[in-house]
């Protein structure tokens, strides 16, 4: 569940100016929250001058340092920094082109939310108030190969209508007016997905107990 402190941080953090340190902090929170493993995921924010600060390829998000981050232009050319930009650079650039209001993007692989798309289900953001009020509608973008321009274009088109998308059999992407907002949306997406999963599990157990007459308690359901 989302903790009470979430809303305080959400309100206090929405107007903060994005920095490289803030991006690295969010990378650590993504790792701690189980939203990424190994070198999964990528994060970026758009500066006031139009240049993009983005995570490099091959660096675990929980281990990011400000010096690791790259500065690129809207054509994907590295302006400052060493190494290779994220393999999903085209995803970030296409979203920024489609959404002038977006200043930050978080892409990761939240396990439960991604499982919703693997199961072929629509994401039920309205089942709890946090999802209804903070996420809004969540759509699933058809599968395309990770790192491809096809995926980048499909995601950018999807995000013209919403602020959070699932990428079929892949992961999720959230946008915001700053890094905090984009990350909080991703965190909320996974929280709502877990609530939905648990509700479906309990509902299925209830039906077994009360309709099939094979067991006498909830504990029995999980020992069949």
PLY file of the C-alpha trace (Angstrom):
ply
format ascii 1.0
element vertex 224
property float x
property float y
property float z
element edge 223
property int vertex1
property int vertex2
end_header
0.00 0.00 0.00
1.03 3.63 -0.51
2.19 5.08 2.79
0.69 8.27 4.25
4.06 10.01 3.80
3.67 9.49 0.05
1.15 12.30 -0.28
3.25 14.72 1.75
6.30 14.02 -0.40
4.14 14.19 -3.50
2.84 17.65 -2.65
6.18 19.03 -1.44
8.17 17.57 -4.30
6.13 18.53 -7.34
7.69 21.94 -7.80
11.32 21.02 -7.12
13.85 21.67 -9.86
15.24 18.49 -11.37
18.94 17.81 -10.87
21.38 15.00 -11.56
21.45 14.19 -7.85
17.66 13.92 -7.82
17.73 11.57 -10.81
20.28 9.33 -9.06
18.16 9.33 -5.91
15.16 8.15 -7.91
17.32 5.44 -9.49
18.08 4.13 -5.99
14.40 4.27 -5.03
13.50 2.31 -8.16
15.95 -0.40 -7.17
14.84 -0.43 -3.53
11.20 -0.63 -4.60
11.79 -3.62 -6.86
10.88 -1.67 -10.00
14.13 -2.65 -11.75
16.76 -5.39 -11.62
20.28 -5.49 -13.04
20.58 -2.70 -15.64
16.85 -2.46 -16.40
15.08 0.83 -16.95
16.03 4.38 -17.83
15.31 7.89 -16.56
15.57 11.34 -18.10
14.58 14.94 -17.60
14.39 17.90 -19.96
16.30 21.02 -18.95
15.03 24.55 -19.48
17.41 24.91 -22.45
15.82 21.92 -24.20
18.70 19.52 -23.65
18.03 16.12 -22.07
19.81 14.55 -19.09
19.54 10.77 -19.48
20.88 7.60 -17.88
23.67 5.71 -19.64
23.47 2.19 -20.98
24.77 -0.64 -18.83
24.73 1.03 -15.40
22.39 -0.34 -12.68
19.93 2.35 -11.64
20.66 1.80 -7.97
24.33 2.61 -8.53
24.05 5.79 -10.59
26.31 8.76 -9.88
25.80 12.27 -11.29
29.00 11.89 -13.31
27.51 8.85 -15.08
24.65 10.83 -16.60
24.76 12.07 -20.18
23.55 15.31 -21.72
22.03 14.89 -25.19
20.20 17.06 -27.69
16.84 16.32 -29.27
18.56 14.47 -32.11
20.19 12.08 -29.66
23.71 13.47 -30.02
25.81 13.44 -26.86
26.61 17.02 -25.82
28.40 16.14 -22.60
29.43 12.98 -20.80
31.19 9.72 -21.48
29.75 6.37 -22.48
26.70 5.30 -24.45
23.26 6.75 -23.89
20.39 4.48 -22.87
19.27 1.91 -25.42
15.82 3.49 -25.11
17.00 7.01 -26.00
14.64 7.10 -28.98
11.73 6.32 -26.64
12.50 9.36 -24.50
13.06 11.69 -27.46
9.84 10.70 -29.23
7.84 11.23 -26.04
9.36 14.67 -25.49
8.52 15.60 -29.09
4.92 14.44 -28.67
4.44 16.05 -25.25
5.95 19.54 -24.92
4.55 19.72 -21.38
6.50 16.66 -20.20
9.75 17.40 -18.40
10.65 13.94 -17.05
10.28 10.28 -18.03
10.69 7.10 -16.00
10.74 3.72 -17.74
11.12 0.49 -15.78
9.84 -3.07 -15.45
7.46 -3.24 -12.48
6.74 -6.94 -12.02
3.07 -6.91 -11.04
2.00 -4.16 -13.43
3.85 -5.83 -16.29
2.14 -9.13 -15.42
-1.21 -7.41 -16.04
-0.20 -6.80 -19.66
1.26 -10.30 -20.04
-2.09 -11.70 -18.90
-3.85 -9.64 -21.57
-5.85 -7.64 -19.02
-6.74 -3.96 -19.09
-5.13 -2.05 -16.25
-7.81 -1.18 -13.64
-6.50 2.16 -12.38
-9.97 3.10 -11.10
-10.21 0.27 -8.53
-8.68 2.45 -5.79
-8.67 6.20 -5.30
-4.88 6.55 -5.67
-5.10 5.08 -9.15
-8.19 6.98 -10.17
-6.98 10.37 -8.93
-3.22 10.24 -9.53
-2.72 7.83 -12.44
-5.84 8.38 -14.49
-6.43 5.97 -17.37
-3.60 3.55 -18.16
-3.43 2.00 -21.62
-1.34 -0.87 -22.95
0.79 -0.20 -26.02
1.10 -3.16 -28.44
4.37 -5.07 -28.32
7.40 -3.81 -30.20
11.04 -4.75 -29.78
12.82 -2.92 -26.93
15.04 -0.13 -28.20
13.29 0.06 -31.57
11.89 3.16 -33.22
8.64 1.23 -33.60
8.34 1.02 -29.81
9.32 4.66 -29.37
6.64 5.87 -31.79
3.92 3.63 -30.35
4.65 4.78 -26.81
4.77 8.46 -27.79
1.40 8.11 -29.52
-0.08 6.38 -26.48
1.23 9.04 -24.12
-0.49 11.81 -26.06
-3.68 10.70 -24.28
-2.46 9.51 -20.85
0.45 9.94 -18.43
1.21 6.28 -17.77
1.36 3.36 -20.19
2.06 -0.34 -20.02
4.29 -1.72 -22.76
2.97 -5.16 -23.67
5.22 -7.96 -22.35
7.91 -5.41 -21.52
7.36 -2.84 -18.79
5.87 0.58 -18.16
6.54 4.25 -18.79
5.41 7.25 -16.76
5.79 10.94 -17.53
5.51 14.09 -15.46
6.26 17.77 -15.14
9.30 16.75 -13.10
11.13 13.63 -11.93
9.18 13.30 -8.69
5.82 13.26 -10.43
6.93 10.72 -13.06
8.41 8.43 -10.39
5.41 8.69 -8.07
3.16 7.71 -10.95
5.29 4.64 -11.62
5.31 3.73 -7.93
1.53 4.13 -7.77
1.09 2.00 -10.89
2.82 -0.94 -9.21
0.95 -0.42 -5.94
-2.42 -0.47 -7.70
-1.39 -3.56 -9.67
-0.57 -5.39 -6.43
-3.91 -4.44 -4.91
-5.68 -5.70 -8.04
-3.73 -8.97 -7.99
-4.50 -9.57 -4.33
-8.18 -8.74 -4.77
-8.47 -11.20 -7.65
-6.72 -13.88 -5.60
-9.06 -13.42 -2.64
-12.10 -13.32 -4.90
-11.08 -16.58 -6.58
-10.51 -18.17 -3.16
-13.91 -16.99 -1.98
-15.58 -18.62 -4.96
-13.80 -21.91 -4.32
-14.84 -21.89 -0.66
-18.45 -20.83 -1.09
-19.42 -22.20 -4.49
-17.53 -25.43 -4.99
-17.82 -26.76 -1.45
-14.45 -28.51 -1.70
-12.75 -26.70 1.15
-13.77 -25.13 4.43
-11.26 -22.33 4.95
-9.11 -19.86 3.04
-5.99 -21.69 4.22
-7.23 -24.86 2.54
-7.35 -23.09 -0.83
-3.59 -22.59 -0.85
-2.80 -26.17 0.15
-4.80 -27.90 -2.58
0 1
1 2
2 3
3 4
4 5
5 6
6 7
7 8
8 9
9 10
10 11
11 12
12 13
13 14
14 15
15 16
16 17
17 18
18 19
19 20
20 21
21 22
22 23
23 24
24 25
25 26
26 27
27 28
28 29
29 30
30 31
31 32
32 33
33 34
34 35
35 36
36 37
37 38
38 39
39 40
40 41
41 42
42 43
43 44
44 45
45 46
46 47
47 48
48 49
49 50
50 51
51 52
52 53
53 54
54 55
55 56
56 57
57 58
58 59
59 60
60 61
61 62
62 63
63 64
64 65
65 66
66 67
67 68
68 69
69 70
70 71
71 72
72 73
73 74
74 75
75 76
76 77
77 78
78 79
79 80
80 81
81 82
82 83
83 84
84 85
85 86
86 87
87 88
88 89
89 90
90 91
91 92
92 93
93 94
94 95
95 96
96 97
97 98
98 99
99 100
100 101
101 102
102 103
103 104
104 105
105 106
106 107
107 108
108 109
109 110
110 111
111 112
112 113
113 114
114 115
115 116
116 117
117 118
118 119
119 120
120 121
121 122
122 123
123 124
124 125
125 126
126 127
127 128
128 129
129 130
130 131
131 132
132 133
133 134
134 135
135 136
136 137
137 138
138 139
139 140
140 141
141 142
142 143
143 144
144 145
145 146
146 147
147 148
148 149
149 150
150 151
151 152
152 153
153 154
154 155
155 156
156 157
157 158
158 159
159 160
160 161
161 162
162 163
163 164
164 165
165 166
166 167
167 168
168 169
169 170
170 171
171 172
172 173
173 174
174 175
175 176
176 177
177 178
178 179
179 180
180 181
181 182
182 183
183 184
184 185
185 186
186 187
187 188
188 189
189 190
190 191
191 192
192 193
193 194
194 195
195 196
196 197
197 198
198 199
199 200
200 201
201 202
202 203
203 204
204 205
205 206
206 207
207 208
208 209
209 210
210 211
211 212
212 213
213 214
214 215
215 216
216 217
217 218
218 219
219 220
220 221
221 222
222 223
